[in-house]
Amino acid sequence: MEVVSRELGVAVATLERWRADAMSMPARERAWTAAARFEAVLATAAMDEASKNAWCRENGVFPRELEQWRTAATQALAEPEDARATPRETKADRRRIKELERELRPG
C-alpha cells in the first residue's frame, strides 16, 4: 500500500479508506472490469445451470448479466475481421503517414 501511496501521492490512510468503502459496497454495485467479466464468463462456461446460479449469487451477479457478458465476448471474438483494416486501407494509411511525415520535416 505504501508503494501505491508514494506513486499516486495519496496518503495510505486515504487509500485504505477508499478500499474499505469500495469493499463495503454490495458486489452488485461494484464495477466489473472487462477483464473481470471475461474471467467470470470463462469460470462459469462449463458449469451447469444450478452451479452457475450459485456462482452468480456468491459474486453478486444476475444470471442475465453473465449471459450478456458471454454474448459480448462471443461477438468480440467472432467479428475480428470487421475491426481490422483491409490490405488496401493499410497501404493507403502508410502512404498518408509518409505524406504527413514529409510535411512535418523542416525544410
Backbone hydrogen bonds, N-H to C=O, Kabsch-Sander energy under -0.5 kcal/mol:
donor,donor_aa,acceptor,acceptor_aa,energy
5,S,1,M,-2.5
6,R,2,E,-2.6
7,E,3,V,-2.6
8,L,4,V,-2.6
9,G,5,S,-1.8
10,V,5,S,-1.5
15,L,11,A,-2.2
16,E,12,V,-2.8
17,R,13,A,-2.2
18,W,14,T,-2.6
19,R,15,L,-2.6
20,A,16,E,-2.6
21,D,17,R,-2.7
22,A,18,W,-2.5
23,M,19,R,-2.8
24,S,20,A,-1.6
25,M,21,D,-0.7
25,M,22,A,-0.8
29,E,26,P,-1.7
30,R,26,P,-0.7
30,R,27,A,-1.0
33,T,31,A,-0.6
37,R,33,T,-2.5
38,F,34,A,-2.3
39,E,35,A,-2.5
40,A,36,A,-2.2
41,V,37,R,-2.2
42,L,38,F,-2.5
43,A,39,E,-3.0
44,T,40,A,-1.7
45,A,41,V,-0.9
45,A,42,L,-0.6
47,M,44,T,-1.3
52,K,48,D,-2.6
53,N,49,E,-2.5
54,A,50,A,-2.1
55,W,51,S,-2.6
56,C,52,K,-2.5
57,R,53,N,-2.3
58,E,54,A,-2.4
59,N,55,W,-1.9
60,G,56,C,-0.7
60,G,57,R,-0.7
61,V,56,C,-2.5
65,E,62,F,-0.8
66,L,62,F,-1.9
67,E,63,P,-2.1
68,Q,64,R,-2.1
69,W,65,E,-2.6
70,R,66,L,-2.2
71,T,67,E,-2.4
72,A,68,Q,-2.6
73,A,69,W,-2.4
74,T,70,R,-2.6
75,Q,71,T,-2.6
76,A,72,A,-2.3
77,L,73,A,-2.0
78,A,74,T,-2.1
79,E,75,Q,-1.3
82,D,79,E,-0.6
83,A,79,E,-0.8
83,A,80,P,-0.6
84,R,80,P,-1.1
90,T,86,T,-2.7
91,K,87,P,-2.4
92,A,88,R,-2.3
93,D,89,E,-2.6
94,R,90,T,-2.5
95,R,91,K,-2.3
96,R,92,A,-2.4
97,I,93,D,-2.6
98,K,94,R,-2.2
99,E,95,R,-2.1
100,L,96,R,-2.5
101,E,97,I,-2.6
102,R,98,K,-2.3
103,E,99,E,-2.0
104,L,100,L,-1.5
105,R,101,E,-1.3
